[in-house]
Amino acid sequence: MVGQKNKVMRKIILGLAVSLDGFIEGPGGEYDWCFTDQDYGLSALMKRVDTLFMGRKTYEVYCRQSERGMPGMKEYVFSETLEKVKEGSHLIRGDIKKEIEKIKLEAGKDIWLFGGASLTTSLMNFHLVDEIHLALHPILLGGGKPLFQNLKGRMELKLIEYKRYSMGLVSLVYVLA
């Protein structure tokens, strides 16, 4: 459009812990297998983002564990069943692709896709995830919630960064090719 400045879209970063056999939760929903003895790149990610995206289940766990949330973060909760969310959070329903495309154009830092297997699947299938940051833990869970489910087709990735930690965890950063 004439007279309109080109806007740089904010990136959506899927960032999470995953077991070597591809699970983000154990069979009972547990995540006690995640290393917490070091930062493992979390501080660097937190400097890049000012917005969280999460699905209903992740939001409910998040609220039970943290009354205040993450200071300075704008929170979006994606749910068709929730009627309301806590003050300061934003509930997104309906055409999530359209809403996310609007949010990506807003001024601000990048967006952390914080959790939710269903939300992750939707955003991956809409090709809205720009980067994938995985903390690959040296453990086989043998079952649980898989990282990706019901993806519609192949998605090529390009490894742009990696780091190995002394405990065996490997941090991997991919972009969609």
ROSE-4610 file (N, C-alpha, C; in Angstrom, 1 decimal, always signed):
// ROSE-4610
residu = [M/M/M/V/V/V/G/G/G/Q/Q/Q/K/K/K/N/N/N/K/K/K/V/V/V/M/M/M/R/R/R/K/K/K/I/I/I/I/I/I/L/L/L/G/G/G/L/L/L/A/A/A/V/V/V/S/S/S/L/L/L/D/D/D/G/G/G/F/F/F/I/I/I/E/E/E/G/G/G/P/P/P/G/G/G/G/G/G/E/E/E/Y/Y/Y/D/D/D/W/W/W/C/C/C/F/F/F/T/T/T/D/D/D/Q/Q/Q/D/D/D/Y/Y/Y/G/G/G/L/L/L/S/S/S/A/A/A/L/L/L/M/M/M/K/K/K/R/R/R/V/V/V/D/D/D/T/T/T/L/L/L/F/F/F/M/M/M/G/G/G/R/R/R/K/K/K/T/T/T/Y/Y/Y/E/E/E/V/V/V/Y/Y/Y/C/C/C/R/R/R/Q/Q/Q/S/S/S/E/E/E/R/R/R/G/G/G/M/M/M/P/P/P/G/G/G/M/M/M/K/K/K/E/E/E/Y/Y/Y/V/V/V/F/F/F/S/S/S/E/E/E/T/T/T/L/L/L/E/E/E/K/K/K/V/V/V/K/K/K/E/E/E/G/G/G/S/S/S/H/H/H/L/L/L/I/I/I/R/R/R/G/G/G/D/D/D/I/I/I/K/K/K/K/K/K/E/E/E/I/I/I/E/E/E/K/K/K/I/I/I/K/K/K/L/L/L/E/E/E/A/A/A/G/G/G/K/K/K/D/D/D/I/I/I/W/W/W/L/L/L/F/F/F/G/G/G/G/G/G/A/A/A/S/S/S/L/L/L/T/T/T/T/T/T/S/S/S/L/L/L/M/M/M/N/N/N/F/F/F/H/H/H/L/L/L/V/V/V/D/D/D/E/E/E/I/I/I/H/H/H/L/L/L/A/A/A/L/L/L/H/H/H/P/P/P/I/I/I/L/L/L/L/L/L/G/G/G/G/G/G/G/G/G/K/K/K/P/P/P/L/L/L/F/F/F/Q/Q/Q/N/N/N/L/L/L/K/K/K/G/G/G/R/R/R/M/M/M/E/E/E/L/L/L/K/K/K/L/L/L/I/I/I/E/E/E/Y/Y/Y/K/K/K/R/R/R/Y/Y/Y/S/S/S/M/M/M/G/G/G/L/L/L/V/V/V/S/S/S/L/L/L/V/V/V/Y/Y/Y/V/V/V/L/L/L/A/A/A]
num = [1/1/1/2/2/2/3/3/3/4/4/4/5/5/5/6/6/6/7/7/7/8/8/8/9/9/9/10/10/10/11/11/11/12/12/12/13/13/13/14/14/14/15/15/15/16/16/16/17/17/17/18/18/18/19/19/19/20/20/20/21/21/21/22/22/22/23/23/23/24/24/24/25/25/25/26/26/26/27/27/27/28/28/28/29/29/29/30/30/30/31/31/31/32/32/32/33/33/33/34/34/34/35/35/35/36/36/36/37/37/37/38/38/38/39/39/39/40/40/40/41/41/41/42/42/42/43/43/43/44/44/44/45/45/45/46/46/46/47/47/47/48/48/48/49/49/49/50/50/50/51/51/51/52/52/52/53/53/53/54/54/54/55/55/55/56/56/56/57/57/57/58/58/58/59/59/59/60/60/60/61/61/61/62/62/62/63/63/63/64/64/64/65/65/65/66/66/66/67/67/67/68/68/68/69/69/69/70/70/70/71/71/71/72/72/72/73/73/73/74/74/74/75/75/75/76/76/76/77/77/77/78/78/78/79/79/79/80/80/80/81/81/81/82/82/82/83/83/83/84/84/84/85/85/85/86/86/86/87/87/87/88/88/88/89/89/89/90/90/90/91/91/91/92/92/92/93/93/93/94/94/94/95/95/95/96/96/96/97/97/97/98/98/98/99/99/99/100/100/100/101/101/101/102/102/102/103/103/103/104/104/104/105/105/105/106/106/106/107/107/107/108/108/108/109/109/109/110/110/110/111/111/111/112/112/112/113/113/113/114/114/114/115/115/115/116/116/116/117/117/117/118/118/118/119/119/119/120/120/120/121/121/121/122/122/122/123/123/123/124/124/124/125/125/125/126/126/126/127/127/127/128/128/128/129/129/129/130/130/130/131/131/131/132/132/132/133/133/133/134/134/134/135/135/135/136/136/136/137/137/137/138/138/138/139/139/139/140/140/140/141/141/141/142/142/142/143/143/143/144/144/144/145/145/145/146/146/146/147/147/147/148/148/148/149/149/149/150/150/150/151/151/151/152/152/152/153/153/153/154/154/154/155/155/155/156/156/156/157/157/157/158/158/158/159/159/159/160/160/160/161/161/161/162/162/162/163/163/163/164/164/164/165/165/165/166/166/166/167/167/167/168/168/168/169/169/169/170/170/170/171/171/171/172/172/172/173/173/173/174/174/174/175/175/175/176/176/176/177/177/177]
x = [+0.8/+0.0/+0.9/+0.4/+1.2/+1.2/+2.3/+2.4/+2.5/+2.3/+2.4/+3.8/+4.4/+5.7/+5.6/+6.7/+6.7/+6.9/+6.0/+6.1/+6.9/+7.7/+8.4/+7.5/+7.2/+6.4/+7.2/+6.5/+7.1/+7.2/+8.2/+8.3/+7.6/+7.0/+6.5/+7.5/+7.9/+9.0/+8.4/+8.4/+8.0/+9.2/+9.1/+10.2/+9.8/+10.4/+10.0/+11.0/+10.8/+11.6/+11.0/+11.8/+11.4/+12.3/+11.7/+12.5/+13.2/+14.2/+14.8/+13.8/+12.8/+11.8/+10.6/+10.8/+9.8/+8.6/+8.7/+7.5/+7.8/+6.7/+6.8/+6.2/+5.6/+5.1/+5.2/+5.4/+5.4/+4.0/+3.8/+2.5/+1.5/+1.9/+0.9/+0.9/+1.4/+1.4/+2.5/+3.5/+4.6/+5.7/+6.3/+7.5/+8.6/+8.7/+9.7/+11.1/+11.1/+12.3/+13.1/+12.5/+13.1/+14.2/+15.4/+16.5/+16.2/+16.5/+16.3/+17.6/+18.7/+19.9/+20.7/+20.3/+21.0/+19.9/+20.3/+19.5/+19.1/+20.0/+19.8/+19.2/+19.6/+19.2/+17.9/+17.3/+16.0/+16.1/+17.1/+17.3/+17.4/+18.1/+18.3/+16.9/+16.1/+14.8/+13.9/+14.0/+13.2/+13.5/+14.7/+15.1/+14.5/+14.2/+13.6/+12.1/+11.4/+10.0/+9.3/+8.1/+7.3/+5.8/+5.6/+4.2/+4.2/+3.2/+3.1/+1.8/+1.9/+0.7/+0.6/-0.6/-0.8/-2.3/-2.4/-3.7/-4.4/-5.6/-6.3/-5.7/-5.3/-4.7/-3.4/-2.5/-1.3/-1.6/-2.6/-3.0/-3.4/-4.2/-4.7/-3.6/-2.6/-1.4/-0.6/-0.4/+0.3/-0.3/-1.6/-2.3/-2.1/-2.1/-2.0/-0.6/+0.4/+1.8/+2.3/+1.7/+2.2/+1.0/+0.8/-0.3/-0.1/+1.2/+1.4/+1.7/+2.0/+2.4/+3.8/+4.1/+5.5/+5.4/+6.0/+5.9/+6.5/+5.8/+6.1/+5.7/+5.0/+4.6/+3.1/+2.7/+1.4/+0.9/-0.2/-0.6/-1.8/-1.8/-2.9/-3.3/-4.5/-5.0/-6.0/-5.7/-6.5/-7.4/-8.7/-9.7/-11.0/-11.7/-13.1/-14.0/-13.5/-14.3/-14.2/-13.1/-13.0/-14.0/-14.6/-15.5/-14.7/-13.7/-12.9/-11.5/-10.6/-9.2/-8.9/-7.8/-7.5/-7.2/-7.3/-7.1/-5.7/-5.6/-4.3/-4.0/-4.8/-4.7/-5.7/-5.5/-6.5/-7.0/-8.3/-8.8/-9.1/-8.6/-8.7/-9.6/-10.6/-11.5/-11.8/-12.4/-12.8/-11.7/-11.5/-10.5/-9.2/-8.5/-7.2/-6.1/-6.2/-5.2/-5.3/-6.4/-6.6/-6.2/-6.5/-6.1/-4.6/-4.0/-2.5/-1.8/-2.3/-1.7/-1.8/-2.9/-3.0/-2.0/-1.8/-0.9/+0.5/+0.9/+2.2/+2.6/+1.6/+1.9/+2.0/+1.5/+1.6/+3.1/+3.3/+4.6/+5.0/+6.2/+6.7/+7.8/+8.2/+9.2/+8.6/+9.3/+8.8/+7.9/+7.2/+6.2/+6.6/+6.4/+6.8/+5.5/+5.5/+4.5/+4.8/+4.2/+4.6/+4.1/+3.0/+2.5/+1.1/+0.9/-0.4/-0.2/-0.3/-0.1/-1.1/-2.4/-3.3/-3.0/-2.7/-2.3/-1.1/-0.1/+1.1/+0.8/+0.0/-0.4/-1.1/-2.0/-2.7/-1.8/-0.9/+0.0/+1.0/+1.5/+2.4/+1.6/+0.4/-0.3/-0.7/-0.8/-1.1/+0.2/+1.4/+2.7/+3.0/+2.6/+2.8/+3.9/+4.5/+5.7/+6.9/+7.7/+8.9/+10.2/+10.3/+11.5/+11.0/+11.8/+11.6/+12.8/+12.6/+13.7/+13.4/+14.3/+14.1/+15.2/+14.8/+15.8/+15.6/+16.5/+16.4/+17.1/+16.3/+16.7/+17.1/+18.2/+18.7/+17.9/+16.7/+15.8/+14.8/+14.5/+13.4/+12.3/+11.2/+10.0/+9.1/+9.2/+8.4/+7.0/+6.5/+5.1/+4.8/+3.7/+3.3/+2.6/+2.8/+2.2/+3.3/+3.1/+4.1/+4.3/+5.5/+5.7/+4.8/+4.7/+3.9/+2.9/+1.6/+0.6/-0.2/-0.7/-1.6/-1.1/+0.2/+0.7/+0.2/-0.1/-0.6/+0.6/+1.3/+2.4/+3.7/+4.7/+6.1/+6.5/+7.3/+7.8/+9.4/+10.0/+11.5/+12.0/+13.0/+13.6/+15.1/+15.6/+17.0/+17.6/+18.6/+19.3/+20.1/+19.9/+20.7/+21.5/+21.3/+22.1/+21.9/+23.0/+22.9/+24.0/+23.7/+24.6/+24.5/+25.6/+25.6/+26.0/+25.2/+25.5/+26.1/+26.8/+27.5/+26.6/+25.3/+24.4/+23.8/+24.2/+23.7/+22.6/+22.0/+21.0/+21.6/+20.8/+21.3/+20.2/+20.6/+19.7/+19.8/+18.6/+18.6/+17.6/+18.1/+17.2/+17.1/+15.8/+15.5/+14.6/+14.7/+13.8/+13.1/+11.9/+11.3/+12.0/+12.4/+13.1/+12.2]
y = [-1.2/+0.0/+1.2/+2.3/+3.5/+4.2/+4.7/+5.4/+4.6/+3.3/+2.4/+1.8/+1.9/+1.4/-0.2/-0.8/-2.3/-2.6/-3.5/-3.9/-5.2/-5.4/-6.6/-7.5/-8.7/-9.5/-10.1/-10.2/-10.9/-12.4/-13.0/-14.5/-15.2/-16.4/-17.3/-18.4/-18.5/-19.5/-20.6/-21.8/-22.9/-23.3/-23.2/-23.5/-24.4/-25.6/-26.6/-27.7/-28.4/-29.6/-30.8/-31.7/-33.0/-34.1/-35.3/-36.5/-37.0/-37.8/-38.4/-39.2/-39.7/-40.5/-39.6/-38.3/-37.4/-37.0/-37.1/-36.8/-35.5/-34.7/-33.5/-33.6/-34.7/-35.1/-36.6/-37.1/-38.5/-39.1/-40.4/-41.1/-40.5/-40.0/-39.5/-38.0/-37.4/-35.9/-35.2/-36.1/-35.5/-34.9/-34.0/-33.4/-33.2/-34.1/-34.1/-34.5/-35.0/-35.4/-34.2/-33.1/-31.9/-31.4/-31.1/-30.6/-29.1/-28.8/-27.4/-26.9/-27.6/-27.3/-26.1/-25.8/-24.7/-23.9/-22.9/-22.0/-22.7/-23.4/-24.1/-23.2/-21.9/-21.0/-20.3/-20.5/-19.9/-18.4/-17.9/-16.4/-15.7/-16.4/-15.8/-15.7/-16.8/-16.8/-15.7/-15.6/-14.6/-13.2/-12.9/-11.6/-11.3/-12.3/-12.1/-12.0/-12.4/-12.5/-11.5/-11.1/-10.4/-10.8/-12.0/-12.5/-14.0/-14.5/-16.0/-16.4/-17.5/-18.2/-19.5/-19.8/-21.1/-21.6/-22.9/-23.5/-23.6/-24.1/-24.2/-25.0/-26.2/-27.1/-26.5/-26.0/-25.4/-24.2/-23.4/-22.2/-22.6/-23.7/-24.1/-24.6/-25.3/-25.7/-24.5/-23.6/-22.4/-21.6/-21.5/-20.7/-21.3/-22.7/-23.4/-23.2/-23.1/-23.0/-21.6/-20.6/-19.2/-18.3/-17.7/-16.7/-15.5/-15.0/-13.7/-13.9/-15.0/-15.2/-14.8/-14.4/-13.9/-12.4/-11.6/-10.2/-9.7/-8.7/-8.1/-8.8/-10.0/-10.8/-10.5/-10.4/-10.4/-11.8/-12.3/-13.7/-13.8/-14.7/-15.1/-16.6/-16.8/-18.2/-18.6/-19.7/-20.2/-21.3/-21.0/-22.0/-21.8/-22.8/-22.8/-23.0/-23.5/-23.9/-23.0/-22.3/-21.3/-20.1/-19.7/-18.5/-17.2/-17.3/-16.1/-16.6/-15.6/-15.9/-14.8/-15.0/-14.0/-12.7/-11.7/-10.3/-10.2/-9.5/-9.3/-10.3/-11.4/-12.4/-12.1/-12.6/-12.4/-13.7/-13.9/-15.2/-15.0/-16.0/-16.1/-17.3/-17.0/-18.1/-17.9/-18.9/-18.7/-18.9/-18.0/-18.1/-17.7/-18.7/-18.4/-18.0/-18.5/-18.1/-16.6/-16.1/-14.7/-13.8/-14.3/-13.5/-13.5/-14.7/-14.7/-13.9/-13.9/-13.1/-11.6/-11.2/-9.8/-9.5/-10.4/-10.3/-10.2/-11.0/-11.0/-9.7/-8.9/-7.6/-6.5/-6.7/-5.7/-5.4/-4.2/-3.9/-4.7/-5.1/-5.9/-6.9/-7.6/-8.6/-9.9/-10.9/-12.2/-12.8/-13.9/-14.6/-16.0/-16.4/-17.7/-18.6/-19.6/-20.6/-21.5/-21.2/-21.8/-23.2/-23.5/-24.9/-25.1/-26.4/-26.9/-27.7/-29.0/-29.9/-29.6/-29.3/-29.0/-27.7/-26.7/-25.3/-25.4/-26.2/-26.4/-27.0/-28.0/-28.7/-27.7/-26.9/-26.0/-25.0/-24.4/-23.4/-24.0/-25.2/-25.9/-26.1/-26.6/-26.8/-25.6/-24.4/-23.1/-22.5/-23.1/-22.6/-21.3/-21.1/-19.9/-19.9/-21.1/-21.2/-20.9/-19.9/-19.5/-20.2/-20.5/-21.2/-22.3/-23.3/-24.4/-24.5/-24.2/-24.4/-25.6/-26.6/-27.8/-28.0/-28.3/-28.8/-30.3/-31.0/-32.4/-33.1/-33.7/-34.4/-35.8/-36.2/-37.6/-38.6/-38.8/-39.7/-40.3/-41.6/-42.2/-42.4/-41.8/-41.9/-43.1/-43.6/-44.8/-44.6/-43.4/-43.0/-41.7/-41.2/-39.8/-39.0/-37.7/-36.8/-36.5/-36.9/-36.7/-35.2/-34.8/-33.4/-33.0/-33.8/-33.4/-34.5/-34.1/-35.1/-34.5/-35.3/-34.9/-33.8/-33.8/-32.7/-33.1/-32.1/-32.2/-32.1/-33.2/-33.2/-32.9/-33.1/-32.9/-31.4/-31.1/-29.8/-29.9/-29.3/-29.3/-28.2/-28.6/-27.7/-27.5/-26.4/-26.1/-25.8/-26.6/-26.4/-25.1/-24.2/-22.9/-22.7/-23.5/-23.4/-24.7/-25.0/-26.1/-25.9/-26.5/-26.4/-27.7/-28.3/-29.5/-29.1/-29.6/-29.3/-30.5/-30.3/-31.3/-32.5/-32.2/-33.2/-34.1/-33.8/-34.5/-33.9/-32.8/-32.1/-31.4/-31.4/-30.7/-29.7/-28.5/-27.4/-27.3/-27.4/-27.3/-26.2/-25.4/-24.4/-24.6/-24.7/-24.9/-23.8/-23.5/-22.6/-23.5/-23.1/-23.8/-23.4/-24.4/-24.2/-23.7]
z = [+0.0/+0.0/+0.0/-0.7/-0.8/+0.6/+1.0/+2.3/+3.5/+3.4/+4.6/+4.7/+5.9/+6.1/+6.1/+5.7/+5.8/+7.2/+7.7/+9.1/+9.1/+10.1/+10.3/+11.2/+10.8/+11.6/+12.7/+13.8/+15.0/+14.7/+15.3/+15.1/+16.2/+15.8/+16.8/+17.0/+18.3/+18.7/+19.5/+19.0/+19.8/+20.6/+21.9/+22.8/+23.9/+24.0/+25.0/+25.2/+26.2/+26.6/+25.9/+25.4/+24.8/+25.2/+25.4/+25.7/+24.4/+24.5/+23.3/+22.4/+23.0/+22.3/+21.9/+22.0/+21.4/+22.2/+23.5/+24.4/+25.1/+25.3/+26.1/+27.5/+27.7/+29.0/+29.1/+30.4/+30.6/+30.5/+30.7/+30.6/+31.6/+32.7/+33.7/+33.7/+32.6/+32.4/+33.2/+33.7/+34.5/+33.6/+34.1/+33.5/+34.5/+35.5/+36.5/+36.0/+34.7/+34.1/+33.5/+33.4/+32.9/+33.8/+33.2/+34.0/+34.4/+35.7/+36.2/+36.9/+36.7/+37.4/+36.8/+35.5/+34.8/+34.0/+33.4/+32.6/+31.2/+30.6/+29.3/+28.2/+28.2/+27.1/+27.4/+28.5/+28.8/+28.9/+29.5/+29.7/+28.3/+27.4/+26.0/+25.3/+25.5/+24.9/+25.5/+26.8/+27.5/+27.1/+26.7/+26.2/+24.9/+24.1/+22.8/+22.7/+23.8/+23.7/+24.7/+24.4/+25.4/+25.4/+24.7/+24.6/+24.7/+25.3/+25.5/+24.8/+24.0/+23.5/+24.2/+24.7/+25.4/+25.2/+25.1/+25.1/+26.4/+26.5/+27.7/+28.8/+28.5/+29.5/+30.0/+29.2/+29.6/+30.5/+30.1/+30.9/+32.3/+32.4/+33.7/+34.6/+34.0/+34.8/+35.2/+34.3/+34.5/+35.6/+35.6/+36.7/+38.1/+38.1/+39.4/+39.9/+39.1/+39.5/+39.7/+39.1/+39.1/+39.2/+40.4/+40.6/+39.8/+39.7/+39.0/+37.5/+37.1/+35.7/+35.5/+34.3/+34.0/+33.8/+34.7/+34.6/+33.2/+32.7/+31.4/+30.2/+30.4/+29.3/+29.0/+27.7/+27.3/+27.1/+27.7/+27.6/+26.8/+25.8/+25.0/+25.3/+25.6/+25.9/+24.7/+24.1/+23.0/+23.5/+23.5/+24.0/+23.5/+23.1/+22.7/+23.9/+25.0/+26.2/+27.3/+27.5/+28.6/+28.4/+29.4/+29.4/+29.6/+30.5/+30.8/+31.3/+31.3/+31.8/+32.8/+33.5/+34.6/+34.0/+34.8/+34.4/+33.9/+32.8/+32.1/+31.0/+31.0/+29.9/+28.8/+27.7/+26.6/+26.0/+26.0/+25.5/+24.0/+23.2/+21.8/+21.4/+20.6/+20.2/+18.7/+18.1/+16.7/+15.7/+14.8/+13.7/+14.3/+14.8/+15.5/+14.5/+13.3/+12.3/+12.0/+11.8/+11.6/+12.8/+14.0/+15.2/+15.4/+15.1/+15.3/+14.2/+13.0/+12.0/+12.4/+13.0/+13.5/+14.6/+15.6/+16.7/+16.2/+15.2/+14.7/+14.0/+13.6/+13.0/+14.0/+15.3/+16.3/+16.7/+17.2/+17.7/+18.9/+19.0/+20.1/+19.8/+20.8/+20.6/+20.0/+19.9/+19.4/+20.4/+20.0/+20.7/+21.0/+22.3/+22.7/+22.7/+21.9/+21.9/+23.1/+24.2/+25.5/+25.7/+25.2/+25.4/+24.9/+24.8/+24.3/+23.0/+23.1/+22.0/+20.9/+21.2/+20.1/+19.5/+20.3/+19.8/+18.9/+19.4/+18.6/+17.2/+17.2/+16.0/+15.0/+15.6/+14.7/+14.1/+14.9/+14.4/+13.4/+13.7/+12.7/+11.4/+11.5/+10.2/+9.5/+10.2/+9.6/+9.1/+9.3/+9.0/+9.6/+10.9/+11.6/+12.6/+12.8/+13.7/+12.9/+13.4/+12.7/+13.1/+14.4/+15.0/+16.0/+16.1/+17.0/+17.9/+19.2/+20.2/+21.0/+20.9/+21.7/+22.7/+23.9/+24.9/+24.9/+24.2/+24.1/+25.3/+26.1/+27.3/+27.1/+27.7/+27.5/+28.4/+28.0/+28.7/+27.7/+27.9/+27.1/+28.1/+27.8/+28.6/+28.3/+27.1/+26.8/+26.5/+26.6/+26.4/+27.0/+26.7/+27.1/+26.0/+26.1/+25.1/+24.1/+22.8/+21.8/+21.5/+21.0/+20.7/+19.5/+18.5/+17.3/+17.0/+16.8/+16.4/+15.3/+14.4/+13.3/+12.5/+12.2/+11.2/+9.8/+9.1/+7.7/+6.7/+6.6/+5.6/+6.2/+5.3/+5.7/+5.8/+6.8/+6.9/+7.1/+6.2/+6.2/+7.2/+7.9/+9.0/+8.7/+9.1/+9.0/+10.4/+10.8/+12.1/+12.0/+12.9/+12.8/+14.1/+15.1/+16.3/+17.2/+17.9/+18.8/+19.9/+21.0/+22.2/+23.0/+23.4/+24.2/+25.6/+26.6/+28.0/+28.7/+29.8/+30.5/+31.0/+31.3/+31.8/+30.6/+29.4/+28.3/+27.5/+28.0/+27.3/+26.1/+25.0/+23.8/+23.4/+23.3/+22.8/+21.3/+20.7/+19.2/+18.8/+17.8/+17.2/+15.7/+15.3/+13.9/+13.4/+12.1/+11.4/+10.3/+9.9/+8.8/+7.6/+6.8/+5.6/+4.4]
